[in-house]
Amino acid sequence: MIRPLAAAALLIASTALPVTAFETRATAAYVIDHTTGTVLLNKNADEPLPPASMSKLMTLYMAFEAVERGQLAMTDELVTSTHAASFGGSTMFLQQGERVTVEDLIRGIIVLSGNDACVVIAEALSPDGTEAGFARLMTRRAQEMGMTNSTFANSSGWPAAGHRMSMRDLGLLAQRLISDYPEYYPMFSETEFLFDANESSNRFNRNPLLTLGIGADGLKTGHTEEAGYGLTGSAKQGERRVVFVISGLDTVEGRAQESEAIVNWAFRQFAERTVVESGTRVATARVWEGAEPEVGLVPQEDVTVLLPILAGKTVNAEVVYTGPVQAPIAAGTPLGELVIQPEGLPEVRVPLLAEDDIAHGGFLAKISTAALSLIERFNEETAPEGGA
């Protein structure tokens, strides 16, 4: 039997203003509060689209994985193939036969968006030594990571049939880069990398937010004629971090303006709030054949959620558990969930645990429980039918 119990008394009620979603000019967008995992904006976020150079983030993730498992070292020198040297667009101007350290190649991808650097990394890690082989590996690894709307045809995002990523997938990938490789993530905030003094025209990071003083510290821009202008970005202010992905802007200026507006909106319109402290009883559950008739339900940790600032302090919430719960019960046993439904945001589900040990009540408890069960069944059967 499912027992939903109102939990509105957890919060102080006040007048709430309507929550207004951000009206983005991007054709697709995804914004997530990295700290709490709250999705703030979803516009066509699951549609596979041409990601342009933003897909280089997958090549970088796999390069970091290779370094971590010892397949590559940052000091290793990799040779530039004819295929790598043939690329145009944004490059490190690598020449056929030139040897470059893994660290320089990684910086060349992050800061300079080097297509040639991506290919050098790809060929070194490919099972068959080809970029195509590495792209197949990228696709398989993406699926393993939960990026189910991503398919790669190359390592750089160069326009190709079937090379697609969704904005949600890019957001997930950005979060994994931040969480899994904090030792390398600072590279994404570097604004300049001069690899070759003779080729100084491409040395600046294209991320328009890095110098604005709004906490932006990554990750990767992208642009092709098909994809438009996009950015997978992140910013941290205080203890909060926001990750966002946008695509389909018409101009580089439009991308910069939209990115800054999204960051400002995400930090100014939402705030973290502790709604229940750890160990606070939020409800009770009926106990079957227990020494006590009820057991308290408590969260193990403080329940902190992201809430719209203008939504006041009222939050819809309920406690759900399957009961009555059979004794004996050990303190700390998961028994239910606190379901919090912030206005305009996805629901938050928090496990609730048994507050105390409840021993089996023996023969008298069985008699008492059985009697209560009979009374409840009688009341249900004799209750008048509702309706109009």
PESULTA-V982206 format. One record per backbone hydrogen bond with DSSP energy under -0.5 kcal/mol. NH is the residue of the N-H (numbers start at 1). CO is the residue of the C=O. E is the energy in kcal/mol with one decimal. If there is no record, write none. Layout:
# PESULTA-V982206
<<NH:CO:E> <NH:CO:E>>
This chain:
# PESULTA-V982206
<<3:321:-2.5> <4:2:-0.6> <5:319:-2.6> <7:317:-1.8> <10:7:-1.8> <11:8:-1.5> <17:310:-2.3> <21:19:-0.5> <24:22:-1.2> <27:247:-1.6> <28:247:-1.3> <29:43:-2.6> <30:245:-2.3> <31:41:-2.3> <32:243:-2.9> <33:38:-3.2> <34:32:-1.0> <34:241:-1.6> <35:241:-1.1> <37:33:-2.7> <38:33:-0.7> <40:31:-2.5> <40:38:-0.6> <41:31:-1.7> <43:29:-2.8> <47:44:-1.4> <48:46:-0.5> <49:165:-2.4> <54:51:-1.8> <55:52:-1.7> <56:53:-1.8> <57:54:-1.6> <58:55:-1.5> <59:55:-0.9> <60:56:-2.4> <61:57:-2.3> <62:58:-2.2> <63:59:-1.8> <64:60:-2.6> <65:61:-2.3> <66:62:-2.0> <67:63:-2.0> <68:64:-2.5> <69:65:-2.1> <70:67:-1.0> <71:66:-2.0> <72:66:-1.5> <76:73:-1.7> <78:76:-0.5> <78:100:-3.1> <80:98:-2.0> <81:79:-0.6> <85:81:-2.3> <86:82:-1.0> <87:84:-1.2> <91:89:-0.6> <97:80:-3.2> <98:95:-2.5> <100:78:-2.5> <102:76:-2.0> <103:74:-2.2> <105:101:-2.3> <106:102:-2.7> <107:103:-2.4> <108:104:-2.4> <109:105:-1.8> <110:106:-2.6> <111:107:-2.7> <112:107:-0.9> <113:109:-0.7> <114:108:-2.3> <115:90:-3.1> <118:114:-1.6> <119:115:-1.6> <120:116:-1.9> <121:117:-2.1> <122:118:-2.8> <123:119:-2.8> <124:120:-1.5> <125:121:-1.6> <126:122:-1.6> <129:126:-0.7> <134:130:-1.7> <135:131:-2.4> <136:132:-1.9> <137:133:-1.6> <138:134:-2.7> <139:135:-2.2> <140:136:-2.1> <141:137:-2.6> <142:138:-2.6> <143:139:-2.0> <144:140:-1.9> <145:141:-1.6> <146:143:-1.3> <147:142:-2.8> <148:146:-1.5> <150:147:-0.9> <151:164:-2.7> <163:160:-1.8> <164:151:-2.6> <164:162:-1.0> <165:49:-2.5> <168:45:-2.7> <170:166:-2.1> <171:167:-2.2> <172:168:-2.6> <173:169:-2.6> <174:170:-2.5> <175:171:-2.2> <176:172:-2.2> <177:173:-2.3> <178:174:-2.1> <179:175:-2.6> <180:176:-3.1> <181:177:-1.5> <184:181:-1.3> <185:181:-1.8> <186:182:-0.6> <187:184:-1.9> <188:185:-2.2> <189:186:-1.5> <190:187:-1.5> <193:203:-2.8> <195:193:-1.0> <199:196:-2.0> <200:197:-0.6> <202:199:-0.8> <203:201:-0.6> <205:191:-2.5> <210:207:-0.8> <212:209:-1.7> <217:234:-2.0> <218:234:-0.7> <220:232:-2.4> <222:230:-1.9> <224:228:-1.1> <228:224:-2.5> <229:249:-2.6> <230:222:-2.9> <231:246:-1.9> <232:220:-2.9> <233:231:-0.7> <233:244:-2.8> <234:218:-2.4> <235:242:-2.1> <236:215:-2.2> <237:240:-2.2> <240:237:-1.8> <242:235:-2.8> <243:32:-2.7> <244:233:-2.6> <245:30:-2.5> <246:231:-2.0> <247:28:-1.7> <248:227:-0.8> <249:229:-2.2> <255:251:-2.0> <256:252:-1.9> <257:253:-2.5> <258:254:-2.6> <259:255:-2.3> <260:256:-2.1> <261:257:-2.2> <262:258:-2.2> <263:259:-2.1> <264:260:-2.4> <265:261:-2.4> <266:262:-2.7> <267:263:-1.8> <268:264:-2.3> <269:265:-2.3> <271:307:-2.4> <273:305:-2.6> <275:273:-0.7> <275:303:-2.7> <276:303:-1.1> <279:299:-2.6> <280:277:-1.9> <282:297:-2.6> <283:297:-0.9> <285:295:-2.6> <287:293:-2.6> <288:325:-3.6> <289:287:-0.6> <291:359:-2.9> <295:285:-2.0> <297:283:-2.8> <298:353:-2.4> <299:280:-0.6> <303:276:-3.6> <304:302:-0.9> <305:273:-2.5> <305:303:-0.5> <307:271:-2.7> <307:305:-0.5> <309:269:-2.4> <311:308:-1.3> <312:309:-0.8> <314:311:-0.6> <316:341:-0.8> <318:339:-1.8> <319:5:-2.6> <320:337:-2.5> <321:3:-0.6> <322:335:-0.7> <323:1:-2.4> <323:321:-0.6> <325:286:-3.0> <327:288:-2.5> <328:358:-0.7> <329:358:-2.7> <332:354:-2.5> <333:330:-1.8> <335:352:-2.7> <336:352:-1.6> <337:320:-2.3> <338:350:-3.0> <339:318:-3.2> <339:337:-0.6> <340:338:-0.7> <340:348:-3.3> <341:316:-3.3> <345:342:-1.8> <346:39:-0.5> <348:340:-3.1> <350:338:-2.5> <350:348:-0.5> <352:336:-2.7> <353:298:-3.5> <354:333:-2.1> <355:296:-2.5> <358:329:-2.8> <361:289:-2.3> <365:361:-0.6> <366:362:-1.7> <367:363:-2.1> <368:364:-2.5> <369:365:-2.8> <370:366:-2.5> <371:367:-2.2> <372:368:-2.3> <373:369:-2.3> <374:370:-2.2> <375:371:-2.3> <376:372:-2.4> <377:373:-2.4> <378:374:-2.4> <379:375:-2.5> <380:376:-2.2> <381:377:-2.2> <382:378:-2.0> <383:379:-0.8>>
